[in-house]
Amino acid sequence: MTDDQHQYHVVVNDEEQYSIWASDSDLPAGWHPAGFSGDRAACLAHIEEAWTDMRPRSLRERIATSG
């Protein structure tokens, strides 16, 4: 495993799915900053805490309204 010294942003899309993106790169369409930046390990740890339900938002909403 390499020693990654890059800085990343935690990003989230409209379905509330999380990822990390290099700080020096433009975000792809549909992704927005989630308000956390750091090295890869810190960003992944943040996602582990923040992303508690991995189902897409649209699925969660559909289940909530059908039950």
CHARMM internal coordinates of N, CA and C (Angstrom, degrees):
IC EDIT
DIST 1 N 1 CA 1.4517
DIST 1 CA 1 C 1.5192
ANGL 1 N 1 CA 1 C 108.65
DIST 1 C 2 N 1.3157
ANGL 1 CA 1 C 2 N 116.75
DIHE 1 N 1 CA 1 C 2 N 136.27
DIST 2 N 2 CA 1.4547
ANGL 1 C 2 N 2 CA 120.65
DIHE 1 CA 1 C 2 N 2 CA -178.30
DIST 2 CA 2 C 1.5209
ANGL 2 N 2 CA 2 C 110.63
DIHE 1 C 2 N 2 CA 2 C -84.98
DIST 2 C 3 N 1.3147
ANGL 2 CA 2 C 3 N 115.32
DIHE 2 N 2 CA 2 C 3 N 158.63
DIST 3 N 3 CA 1.4562
ANGL 2 C 3 N 3 CA 121.58
DIHE 2 CA 2 C 3 N 3 CA 178.03
DIST 3 CA 3 C 1.5233
ANGL 3 N 3 CA 3 C 108.15
DIHE 2 C 3 N 3 CA 3 C -89.57
DIST 3 C 4 N 1.3196
ANGL 3 CA 3 C 4 N 117.69
DIHE 3 N 3 CA 3 C 4 N 95.89
DIST 4 N 4 CA 1.4616
ANGL 3 C 4 N 4 CA 123.88
DIHE 3 CA 3 C 4 N 4 CA -175.34
DIST 4 CA 4 C 1.5233
ANGL 4 N 4 CA 4 C 109.65
DIHE 3 C 4 N 4 CA 4 C -79.78
DIST 4 C 5 N 1.3184
ANGL 4 CA 4 C 5 N 116.65
DIHE 4 N 4 CA 4 C 5 N 114.91
DIST 5 N 5 CA 1.4581
ANGL 4 C 5 N 5 CA 121.96
DIHE 4 CA 4 C 5 N 5 CA 179.98
DIST 5 CA 5 C 1.5286
ANGL 5 N 5 CA 5 C 112.63
DIHE 4 C 5 N 5 CA 5 C -100.96
DIST 5 C 6 N 1.3171
ANGL 5 CA 5 C 6 N 118.13
DIHE 5 N 5 CA 5 C 6 N 4.81
DIST 6 N 6 CA 1.4614
ANGL 5 C 6 N 6 CA 121.73
DIHE 5 CA 5 C 6 N 6 CA -179.42
DIST 6 CA 6 C 1.5239
ANGL 6 N 6 CA 6 C 111.20
DIHE 5 C 6 N 6 CA 6 C -69.76
DIST 6 C 7 N 1.3033
ANGL 6 CA 6 C 7 N 115.41
DIHE 6 N 6 CA 6 C 7 N 157.46
DIST 7 N 7 CA 1.4584
ANGL 6 C 7 N 7 CA 121.86
DIHE 6 CA 6 C 7 N 7 CA 173.15
DIST 7 CA 7 C 1.5245
ANGL 7 N 7 CA 7 C 108.07
DIHE 6 C 7 N 7 CA 7 C -103.23
DIST 7 C 8 N 1.3124
ANGL 7 CA 7 C 8 N 115.83
DIHE 7 N 7 CA 7 C 8 N 144.82
DIST 8 N 8 CA 1.4593
ANGL 7 C 8 N 8 CA 122.41
DIHE 7 CA 7 C 8 N 8 CA -176.37
DIST 8 CA 8 C 1.5172
ANGL 8 N 8 CA 8 C 110.56
DIHE 7 C 8 N 8 CA 8 C -130.70
DIST 8 C 9 N 1.3332
ANGL 8 CA 8 C 9 N 114.48
DIHE 8 N 8 CA 8 C 9 N 159.51
DIST 9 N 9 CA 1.4591
ANGL 8 C 9 N 9 CA 122.93
DIHE 8 CA 8 C 9 N 9 CA 169.30
DIST 9 CA 9 C 1.5172
ANGL 9 N 9 CA 9 C 106.94
DIHE 8 C 9 N 9 CA 9 C -110.11
DIST 9 C 10 N 1.3203
ANGL 9 CA 9 C 10 N 116.53
DIHE 9 N 9 CA 9 C 10 N 142.29
DIST 10 N 10 CA 1.4554
ANGL 9 C 10 N 10 CA 120.24
DIHE 9 CA 9 C 10 N 10 CA 167.34
DIST 10 CA 10 C 1.5245
ANGL 10 N 10 CA 10 C 105.55
DIHE 9 C 10 N 10 CA 10 C -81.19
DIST 10 C 11 N 1.3149
ANGL 10 CA 10 C 11 N 116.38
DIHE 10 N 10 CA 10 C 11 N 131.21
DIST 11 N 11 CA 1.4635
ANGL 10 C 11 N 11 CA 121.66
DIHE 10 CA 10 C 11 N 11 CA -179.03
DIST 11 CA 11 C 1.5231
ANGL 11 N 11 CA 11 C 109.43
DIHE 10 C 11 N 11 CA 11 C -124.37
DIST 11 C 12 N 1.3133
ANGL 11 CA 11 C 12 N 114.76
DIHE 11 N 11 CA 11 C 12 N 158.00
DIST 12 N 12 CA 1.4609
ANGL 11 C 12 N 12 CA 121.09
DIHE 11 CA 11 C 12 N 12 CA -179.37
DIST 12 CA 12 C 1.5255
ANGL 12 N 12 CA 12 C 107.96
DIHE 11 C 12 N 12 CA 12 C -139.63
DIST 12 C 13 N 1.3248
ANGL 12 CA 12 C 13 N 116.29
DIHE 12 N 12 CA 12 C 13 N 146.99
DIST 13 N 13 CA 1.4655
ANGL 12 C 13 N 13 CA 119.39
DIHE 12 CA 12 C 13 N 13 CA 177.76
DIST 13 CA 13 C 1.5265
ANGL 13 N 13 CA 13 C 109.71
DIHE 12 C 13 N 13 CA 13 C -104.67
DIST 13 C 14 N 1.3254
ANGL 13 CA 13 C 14 N 116.49
DIHE 13 N 13 CA 13 C 14 N -178.17
DIST 14 N 14 CA 1.4630
ANGL 13 C 14 N 14 CA 121.06
DIHE 13 CA 13 C 14 N 14 CA -177.12
DIST 14 CA 14 C 1.5222
ANGL 14 N 14 CA 14 C 113.35
DIHE 13 C 14 N 14 CA 14 C -65.79
DIST 14 C 15 N 1.3217
ANGL 14 CA 14 C 15 N 117.35
DIHE 14 N 14 CA 14 C 15 N -18.14
DIST 15 N 15 CA 1.4638
ANGL 14 C 15 N 15 CA 121.64
DIHE 14 CA 14 C 15 N 15 CA 176.55
DIST 15 CA 15 C 1.5328
ANGL 15 N 15 CA 15 C 111.18
DIHE 14 C 15 N 15 CA 15 C -90.52
DIST 15 C 16 N 1.3415
ANGL 15 CA 15 C 16 N 116.51
DIHE 15 N 15 CA 15 C 16 N 7.11
DIST 16 N 16 CA 1.4624
ANGL 15 C 16 N 16 CA 123.72
DIHE 15 CA 15 C 16 N 16 CA 179.79
DIST 16 CA 16 C 1.5242
ANGL 16 N 16 CA 16 C 112.32
DIHE 15 C 16 N 16 CA 16 C 61.81
DIST 16 C 17 N 1.3291
ANGL 16 CA 16 C 17 N 115.37
DIHE 16 N 16 CA 16 C 17 N 37.39
DIST 17 N 17 CA 1.4570
ANGL 16 C 17 N 17 CA 122.63
DIHE 16 CA 16 C 17 N 17 CA 173.54
DIST 17 CA 17 C 1.5203
ANGL 17 N 17 CA 17 C 107.23
DIHE 16 C 17 N 17 CA 17 C -99.10
DIST 17 C 18 N 1.3199
ANGL 17 CA 17 C 18 N 117.52
DIHE 17 N 17 CA 17 C 18 N 137.99
DIST 18 N 18 CA 1.4569
ANGL 17 C 18 N 18 CA 122.96
DIHE 17 CA 17 C 18 N 18 CA -174.02
DIST 18 CA 18 C 1.5201
ANGL 18 N 18 CA 18 C 112.10
DIHE 17 C 18 N 18 CA 18 C -102.89
DIST 18 C 19 N 1.3268
ANGL 18 CA 18 C 19 N 114.09
DIHE 18 N 18 CA 18 C 19 N 153.87
DIST 19 N 19 CA 1.4525
ANGL 18 C 19 N 19 CA 121.79
DIHE 18 CA 18 C 19 N 19 CA 173.95
DIST 19 CA 19 C 1.5249
ANGL 19 N 19 CA 19 C 107.68
DIHE 18 C 19 N 19 CA 19 C -157.40
DIST 19 C 20 N 1.3261
ANGL 19 CA 19 C 20 N 116.12
DIHE 19 N 19 CA 19 C 20 N 178.05
DIST 20 N 20 CA 1.4567
ANGL 19 C 20 N 20 CA 120.33
DIHE 19 CA 19 C 20 N 20 CA 171.92
DIST 20 CA 20 C 1.5156
ANGL 20 N 20 CA 20 C 107.91
DIHE 19 C 20 N 20 CA 20 C -118.70
DIST 20 C 21 N 1.3355
ANGL 20 CA 20 C 21 N 115.30
DIHE 20 N 20 CA 20 C 21 N 153.11
DIST 21 N 21 CA 1.4526
ANGL 20 C 21 N 21 CA 120.49
DIHE 20 CA 20 C 21 N 21 CA -179.13
DIST 21 CA 21 C 1.5133
ANGL 21 N 21 CA 21 C 108.21
DIHE 20 C 21 N 21 CA 21 C -143.13
DIST 21 C 22 N 1.3009
ANGL 21 CA 21 C 22 N 117.13
DIHE 21 N 21 CA 21 C 22 N 138.44
DIST 22 N 22 CA 1.4602
ANGL 21 C 22 N 22 CA 121.83
DIHE 21 CA 21 C 22 N 22 CA -179.46
DIST 22 CA 22 C 1.5268
ANGL 22 N 22 CA 22 C 110.47
DIHE 21 C 22 N 22 CA 22 C -57.00
DIST 22 C 23 N 1.3294
ANGL 22 CA 22 C 23 N 116.30
DIHE 22 N 22 CA 22 C 23 N 133.64
DIST 23 N 23 CA 1.4623
ANGL 22 C 23 N 23 CA 121.92
DIHE 22 CA 22 C 23 N 23 CA -176.61
DIST 23 CA 23 C 1.5194
ANGL 23 N 23 CA 23 C 112.97
DIHE 22 C 23 N 23 CA 23 C -61.19
DIST 23 C 24 N 1.3226
ANGL 23 CA 23 C 24 N 117.19
DIHE 23 N 23 CA 23 C 24 N -28.42
DIST 24 N 24 CA 1.4634
ANGL 23 C 24 N 24 CA 120.18
DIHE 23 CA 23 C 24 N 24 CA -176.36
DIST 24 CA 24 C 1.5290
ANGL 24 N 24 CA 24 C 112.96
DIHE 23 C 24 N 24 CA 24 C -92.44
DIST 24 C 25 N 1.3297
ANGL 24 CA 24 C 25 N 117.52
DIHE 24 N 24 CA 24 C 25 N 11.96
DIST 25 N 25 CA 1.4676
ANGL 24 C 25 N 25 CA 121.88
DIHE 24 CA 24 C 25 N 25 CA 179.39
DIST 25 CA 25 C 1.5245
ANGL 25 N 25 CA 25 C 110.08
DIHE 24 C 25 N 25 CA 25 C -118.36
DIST 25 C 26 N 1.3226
ANGL 25 CA 25 C 26 N 115.47
DIHE 25 N 25 CA 25 C 26 N 146.55
DIST 26 N 26 CA 1.4640
ANGL 25 C 26 N 26 CA 120.17
DIHE 25 CA 25 C 26 N 26 CA 175.40
DIST 26 CA 26 C 1.5236
ANGL 26 N 26 CA 26 C 109.34
DIHE 25 C 26 N 26 CA 26 C -67.44
DIST 26 C 27 N 1.3183
ANGL 26 CA 26 C 27 N 115.76
DIHE 26 N 26 CA 26 C 27 N 143.44
DIST 27 N 27 CA 1.4625
ANGL 26 C 27 N 27 CA 120.07
DIHE 26 CA 26 C 27 N 27 CA 178.18
DIST 27 CA 27 C 1.5246
ANGL 27 N 27 CA 27 C 110.13
DIHE 26 C 27 N 27 CA 27 C -71.80
DIST 27 C 28 N 1.3224
ANGL 27 CA 27 C 28 N 116.91
DIHE 27 N 27 CA 27 C 28 N 143.40
DIST 28 N 28 CA 1.4677
ANGL 27 C 28 N 28 CA 119.19
DIHE 27 CA 27 C 28 N 28 CA 175.91
DIST 28 CA 28 C 1.5277
ANGL 28 N 28 CA 28 C 109.57
DIHE 27 C 28 N 28 CA 28 C -71.80
DIST 28 C 29 N 1.3107
ANGL 28 CA 28 C 29 N 116.24
DIHE 28 N 28 CA 28 C 29 N 158.71
DIST 29 N 29 CA 1.4638
ANGL 28 C 29 N 29 CA 121.81
DIHE 28 CA 28 C 29 N 29 CA 179.22
DIST 29 CA 29 C 1.5264
ANGL 29 N 29 CA 29 C 110.16
DIHE 28 C 29 N 29 CA 29 C -55.26
DIST 29 C 30 N 1.3090
ANGL 29 CA 29 C 30 N 116.13
DIHE 29 N 29 CA 29 C 30 N 138.71
DIST 30 N 30 CA 1.4551
ANGL 29 C 30 N 30 CA 121.43
DIHE 29 CA 29 C 30 N 30 CA 176.64
DIST 30 CA 30 C 1.5198
ANGL 30 N 30 CA 30 C 115.17
DIHE 29 C 30 N 30 CA 30 C 90.06
DIST 30 C 31 N 1.3183
ANGL 30 CA 30 C 31 N 118.36
DIHE 30 N 30 CA 30 C 31 N -3.26
DIST 31 N 31 CA 1.4585
ANGL 30 C 31 N 31 CA 122.47
DIHE 30 CA 30 C 31 N 31 CA -179.67
DIST 31 CA 31 C 1.5239
ANGL 31 N 31 CA 31 C 109.82
DIHE 30 C 31 N 31 CA 31 C -114.66
DIST 31 C 32 N 1.3392
ANGL 31 CA 31 C 32 N 116.46
DIHE 31 N 31 CA 31 C 32 N 143.44
DIST 32 N 32 CA 1.4561
ANGL 31 C 32 N 32 CA 122.39
DIHE 31 CA 31 C 32 N 32 CA -175.90
DIST 32 CA 32 C 1.5222
ANGL 32 N 32 CA 32 C 109.48
DIHE 31 C 32 N 32 CA 32 C -134.34
DIST 32 C 33 N 1.3406
ANGL 32 CA 32 C 33 N 117.74
DIHE 32 N 32 CA 32 C 33 N 149.37
DIST 33 N 33 CA 1.4634
ANGL 32 C 33 N 33 CA 119.80
DIHE 32 CA 32 C 33 N 33 CA 177.08
DIST 33 CA 33 C 1.5323
ANGL 33 N 33 CA 33 C 110.75
DIHE 32 C 33 N 33 CA 33 C -59.73
DIST 33 C 34 N 1.3073
ANGL 33 CA 33 C 34 N 116.38
DIHE 33 N 33 CA 33 C 34 N 140.61
DIST 34 N 34 CA 1.4668
ANGL 33 C 34 N 34 CA 121.80
DIHE 33 CA 33 C 34 N 34 CA 178.84
DIST 34 CA 34 C 1.5243
ANGL 34 N 34 CA 34 C 111.85
DIHE 33 C 34 N 34 CA 34 C -100.56
DIST 34 C 35 N 1.3415
ANGL 34 CA 34 C 35 N 116.71
DIHE 34 N 34 CA 34 C 35 N 2.02
DIST 35 N 35 CA 1.4561
ANGL 34 C 35 N 35 CA 120.41
DIHE 34 CA 34 C 35 N 35 CA 175.14
DIST 35 CA 35 C 1.5163
ANGL 35 N 35 CA 35 C 115.38
DIHE 34 C 35 N 35 CA 35 C 90.21
DIST 35 C 36 N 1.3195
ANGL 35 CA 35 C 36 N 117.81
DIHE 35 N 35 CA 35 C 36 N 18.31
DIST 36 N 36 CA 1.4618
ANGL 35 C 36 N 36 CA 120.48
DIHE 35 CA 35 C 36 N 36 CA 178.10
DIST 36 CA 36 C 1.5147
ANGL 36 N 36 CA 36 C 108.57
DIHE 35 C 36 N 36 CA 36 C -137.65
DIST 36 C 37 N 1.3278
ANGL 36 CA 36 C 37 N 116.23
DIHE 36 N 36 CA 36 C 37 N 135.72
DIST 37 N 37 CA 1.4630
ANGL 36 C 37 N 37 CA 122.56
DIHE 36 CA 36 C 37 N 37 CA 177.40
DIST 37 CA 37 C 1.5131
ANGL 37 N 37 CA 37 C 109.21
DIHE 36 C 37 N 37 CA 37 C -136.30
DIST 37 C 38 N 1.3108
ANGL 37 CA 37 C 38 N 116.29
DIHE 37 N 37 CA 37 C 38 N 156.20
DIST 38 N 38 CA 1.4574
ANGL 37 C 38 N 38 CA 121.34
DIHE 37 CA 37 C 38 N 38 CA 176.98
DIST 38 CA 38 C 1.5111
ANGL 38 N 38 CA 38 C 110.39
DIHE 37 C 38 N 38 CA 38 C 164.85
DIST 38 C 39 N 1.3329
ANGL 38 CA 38 C 39 N 115.85
DIHE 38 N 38 CA 38 C 39 N -164.14
DIST 39 N 39 CA 1.4526
ANGL 38 C 39 N 39 CA 118.23
DIHE 38 CA 38 C 39 N 39 CA 176.61
DIST 39 CA 39 C 1.5373
ANGL 39 N 39 CA 39 C 108.87
DIHE 38 C 39 N 39 CA 39 C -75.66
DIST 39 C 40 N 1.3152
ANGL 39 CA 39 C 40 N 115.92
DIHE 39 N 39 CA 39 C 40 N 172.57
DIST 40 N 40 CA 1.4661
ANGL 39 C 40 N 40 CA 120.87
DIHE 39 CA 39 C 40 N 40 CA -175.04
DIST 40 CA 40 C 1.5285
ANGL 40 N 40 CA 40 C 112.23
DIHE 39 C 40 N 40 CA 40 C -56.24
DIST 40 C 41 N 1.3149
ANGL 40 CA 40 C 41 N 116.73
DIHE 40 N 40 CA 40 C 41 N -47.39
DIST 41 N 41 CA 1.4698
ANGL 40 C 41 N 41 CA 120.61
DIHE 40 CA 40 C 41 N 41 CA -177.64
DIST 41 CA 41 C 1.5260
ANGL 41 N 41 CA 41 C 111.40
DIHE 40 C 41 N 41 CA 41 C -62.07
DIST 41 C 42 N 1.3272
ANGL 41 CA 41 C 42 N 117.40
DIHE 41 N 41 CA 41 C 42 N -42.51
DIST 42 N 42 CA 1.4635
ANGL 41 C 42 N 42 CA 120.58
DIHE 41 CA 41 C 42 N 42 CA 179.96
DIST 42 CA 42 C 1.5210
ANGL 42 N 42 CA 42 C 111.04
DIHE 41 C 42 N 42 CA 42 C -65.51
DIST 42 C 43 N 1.3356
ANGL 42 CA 42 C 43 N 116.87
DIHE 42 N 42 CA 42 C 43 N -41.22
DIST 43 N 43 CA 1.4604
ANGL 42 C 43 N 43 CA 120.12
DIHE 42 CA 42 C 43 N 43 CA 179.43
DIST 43 CA 43 C 1.5245
ANGL 43 N 43 CA 43 C 111.53
DIHE 42 C 43 N 43 CA 43 C -65.75
DIST 43 C 44 N 1.3208
ANGL 43 CA 43 C 44 N 116.62
DIHE 43 N 43 CA 43 C 44 N -42.19
DIST 44 N 44 CA 1.4612
ANGL 43 C 44 N 44 CA 119.30
DIHE 43 CA 43 C 44 N 44 CA 178.35
DIST 44 CA 44 C 1.5244
ANGL 44 N 44 CA 44 C 111.57
DIHE 43 C 44 N 44 CA 44 C -66.11
DIST 44 C 45 N 1.3167
ANGL 44 CA 44 C 45 N 117.58
DIHE 44 N 44 CA 44 C 45 N -36.04
DIST 45 N 45 CA 1.4661
ANGL 44 C 45 N 45 CA 120.83
DIHE 44 CA 44 C 45 N 45 CA 176.50
DIST 45 CA 45 C 1.5208
ANGL 45 N 45 CA 45 C 110.29
DIHE 44 C 45 N 45 CA 45 C -65.47
DIST 45 C 46 N 1.3275
ANGL 45 CA 45 C 46 N 116.88
DIHE 45 N 45 CA 45 C 46 N -40.06
DIST 46 N 46 CA 1.4665
ANGL 45 C 46 N 46 CA 120.24
DIHE 45 CA 45 C 46 N 46 CA 177.62
DIST 46 CA 46 C 1.5307
ANGL 46 N 46 CA 46 C 110.84
DIHE 45 C 46 N 46 CA 46 C -62.36
DIST 46 C 47 N 1.3232
ANGL 46 CA 46 C 47 N 116.63
DIHE 46 N 46 CA 46 C 47 N -43.94
DIST 47 N 47 CA 1.4634
ANGL 46 C 47 N 47 CA 120.35
DIHE 46 CA 46 C 47 N 47 CA 178.67
DIST 47 CA 47 C 1.5251
ANGL 47 N 47 CA 47 C 110.47
DIHE 46 C 47 N 47 CA 47 C -61.84
DIST 47 C 48 N 1.3164
ANGL 47 CA 47 C 48 N 116.78
DIHE 47 N 47 CA 47 C 48 N -40.58
DIST 48 N 48 CA 1.4755
ANGL 47 C 48 N 48 CA 121.24
DIHE 47 CA 47 C 48 N 48 CA 178.71
DIST 48 CA 48 C 1.5291
ANGL 48 N 48 CA 48 C 110.98
DIHE 47 C 48 N 48 CA 48 C -57.01
DIST 48 C 49 N 1.3242
ANGL 48 CA 48 C 49 N 117.17
DIHE 48 N 48 CA 48 C 49 N -38.03
DIST 49 N 49 CA 1.4670
ANGL 48 C 49 N 49 CA 121.58
DIHE 48 CA 48 C 49 N 49 CA 179.13
DIST 49 CA 49 C 1.5202
ANGL 49 N 49 CA 49 C 112.59
DIHE 48 C 49 N 49 CA 49 C -79.44
DIST 49 C 50 N 1.3307
ANGL 49 CA 49 C 50 N 117.41
DIHE 49 N 49 CA 49 C 50 N -38.58
DIST 50 N 50 CA 1.4648
ANGL 49 C 50 N 50 CA 121.35
DIHE 49 CA 49 C 50 N 50 CA -172.43
DIST 50 CA 50 C 1.5244
ANGL 50 N 50 CA 50 C 113.82
DIHE 49 C 50 N 50 CA 50 C -83.23
DIST 50 C 51 N 1.3249
ANGL 50 CA 50 C 51 N 117.45
DIHE 50 N 50 CA 50 C 51 N -33.93
DIST 51 N 51 CA 1.4558
ANGL 50 C 51 N 51 CA 121.31
DIHE 50 CA 50 C 51 N 51 CA -173.09
DIST 51 CA 51 C 1.5214
ANGL 51 N 51 CA 51 C 108.90
DIHE 50 C 51 N 51 CA 51 C -96.09
DIST 51 C 52 N 1.3199
ANGL 51 CA 51 C 52 N 115.99
DIHE 51 N 51 CA 51 C 52 N 82.41
DIST 52 N 52 CA 1.4609
ANGL 51 C 52 N 52 CA 120.93
DIHE 51 CA 51 C 52 N 52 CA -173.49
DIST 52 CA 52 C 1.5263
ANGL 52 N 52 CA 52 C 113.44
DIHE 51 C 52 N 52 CA 52 C -88.74
DIST 52 C 53 N 1.3184
ANGL 52 CA 52 C 53 N 117.59
DIHE 52 N 52 CA 52 C 53 N -20.01
DIST 53 N 53 CA 1.4652
ANGL 52 C 53 N 53 CA 121.42
DIHE 52 CA 52 C 53 N 53 CA 178.63
DIST 53 CA 53 C 1.5221
ANGL 53 N 53 CA 53 C 107.24
DIHE 52 C 53 N 53 CA 53 C -127.52
DIST 53 C 54 N 1.3140
ANGL 53 CA 53 C 54 N 117.44
DIHE 53 N 53 CA 53 C 54 N 108.02
DIST 54 N 54 CA 1.4553
ANGL 53 C 54 N 54 CA 121.48
DIHE 53 CA 53 C 54 N 54 CA -171.98
DIST 54 CA 54 C 1.5285
ANGL 54 N 54 CA 54 C 113.57
DIHE 53 C 54 N 54 CA 54 C -79.70
DIST 54 C 55 N 1.3166
ANGL 54 CA 54 C 55 N 117.10
DIHE 54 N 54 CA 54 C 55 N -4.15
DIST 55 N 55 CA 1.4632
ANGL 54 C 55 N 55 CA 118.92
DIHE 54 CA 54 C 55 N 55 CA 177.35
DIST 55 CA 55 C 1.5317
ANGL 55 N 55 CA 55 C 109.38
DIHE 54 C 55 N 55 CA 55 C -69.64
DIST 55 C 56 N 1.3282
ANGL 55 CA 55 C 56 N 118.40
DIHE 55 N 55 CA 55 C 56 N 142.06
DIST 56 N 56 CA 1.4618
ANGL 55 C 56 N 56 CA 120.50
DIHE 55 CA 55 C 56 N 56 CA 176.07
DIST 56 CA 56 C 1.5339
ANGL 56 N 56 CA 56 C 110.59
DIHE 55 C 56 N 56 CA 56 C -59.62
DIST 56 C 57 N 1.3251
ANGL 56 CA 56 C 57 N 116.17
DIHE 56 N 56 CA 56 C 57 N 149.16
DIST 57 N 57 CA 1.4598
ANGL 56 C 57 N 57 CA 121.09
DIHE 56 CA 56 C 57 N 57 CA -178.48
DIST 57 CA 57 C 1.5235
ANGL 57 N 57 CA 57 C 111.94
DIHE 56 C 57 N 57 CA 57 C -55.11
DIST 57 C 58 N 1.3357
ANGL 57 CA 57 C 58 N 118.03
DIHE 57 N 57 CA 57 C 58 N -41.98
DIST 58 N 58 CA 1.4677
ANGL 57 C 58 N 58 CA 120.19
DIHE 57 CA 57 C 58 N 58 CA -178.21
DIST 58 CA 58 C 1.5220
ANGL 58 N 58 CA 58 C 111.51
DIHE 57 C 58 N 58 CA 58 C -61.04
DIST 58 C 59 N 1.3059
ANGL 58 CA 58 C 59 N 117.75
DIHE 58 N 58 CA 58 C 59 N -36.71
DIST 59 N 59 CA 1.4633
ANGL 58 C 59 N 59 CA 121.23
DIHE 58 CA 58 C 59 N 59 CA 177.91
DIST 59 CA 59 C 1.5215
ANGL 59 N 59 CA 59 C 110.44
DIHE 58 C 59 N 59 CA 59 C -68.81
DIST 59 C 60 N 1.3235
ANGL 59 CA 59 C 60 N 117.22
DIHE 59 N 59 CA 59 C 60 N -45.07
DIST 60 N 60 CA 1.4677
ANGL 59 C 60 N 60 CA 120.13
DIHE 59 CA 59 C 60 N 60 CA 178.20
DIST 60 CA 60 C 1.5259
ANGL 60 N 60 CA 60 C 111.12
DIHE 59 C 60 N 60 CA 60 C -58.81
DIST 60 C 61 N 1.3401
ANGL 60 CA 60 C 61 N 116.88
DIHE 60 N 60 CA 60 C 61 N -42.38
DIST 61 N 61 CA 1.4667
ANGL 60 C 61 N 61 CA 120.81
DIHE 60 CA 60 C 61 N 61 CA 179.35
DIST 61 CA 61 C 1.5232
ANGL 61 N 61 CA 61 C 111.48
DIHE 60 C 61 N 61 CA 61 C -66.10
DIST 61 C 62 N 1.3297
ANGL 61 CA 61 C 62 N 117.33
DIHE 61 N 61 CA 61 C 62 N -40.91
DIST 62 N 62 CA 1.4622
ANGL 61 C 62 N 62 CA 121.21
DIHE 61 CA 61 C 62 N 62 CA 179.89
DIST 62 CA 62 C 1.5292
ANGL 62 N 62 CA 62 C 110.20
DIHE 61 C 62 N 62 CA 62 C -63.81
DIST 62 C 63 N 1.3063
ANGL 62 CA 62 C 63 N 117.43
DIHE 62 N 62 CA 62 C 63 N -42.46
DIST 63 N 63 CA 1.4610
ANGL 62 C 63 N 63 CA 121.11
DIHE 62 CA 62 C 63 N 63 CA 178.46
DIST 63 CA 63 C 1.5228
ANGL 63 N 63 CA 63 C 110.91
DIHE 62 C 63 N 63 CA 63 C -64.97
DIST 63 C 64 N 1.3145
ANGL 63 CA 63 C 64 N 116.65
DIHE 63 N 63 CA 63 C 64 N -40.79
DIST 64 N 64 CA 1.4724
ANGL 63 C 64 N 64 CA 120.86
DIHE 63 CA 63 C 64 N 64 CA -179.07
DIST 64 CA 64 C 1.5225
ANGL 64 N 64 CA 64 C 111.79
DIHE 63 C 64 N 64 CA 64 C -64.90
DIST 64 C 65 N 1.3261
ANGL 64 CA 64 C 65 N 118.22
DIHE 64 N 64 CA 64 C 65 N -36.49
DIST 65 N 65 CA 1.4627
ANGL 64 C 65 N 65 CA 120.30
DIHE 64 CA 64 C 65 N 65 CA -177.99
DIST 65 CA 65 C 1.5160
ANGL 65 N 65 CA 65 C 112.96
DIHE 64 C 65 N 65 CA 65 C -85.53
DIST 65 C 66 N 1.3298
ANGL 65 CA 65 C 66 N 117.90
DIHE 65 N 65 CA 65 C 66 N -16.61
DIST 66 N 66 CA 1.4604
ANGL 65 C 66 N 66 CA 119.62
DIHE 65 CA 65 C 66 N 66 CA -179.46
DIST 66 CA 66 C 1.5288
ANGL 66 N 66 CA 66 C 112.85
DIHE 65 C 66 N 66 CA 66 C -90.10
DIST 66 C 67 N 1.3132
ANGL 66 CA 66 C 67 N 117.04
DIHE 66 N 66 CA 66 C 67 N -11.65
DIST 67 N 67 CA 1.4595
ANGL 66 C 67 N 67 CA 120.07
DIHE 66 CA 66 C 67 N 67 CA -175.35
DIST 67 CA 67 C 1.4356
ANGL 67 N 67 CA 67 C 111.68
DIHE 66 C 67 N 67 CA 67 C -106.01
END
COOR INIT
IC SEED 1 N 1 CA 1 C
IC BUILD
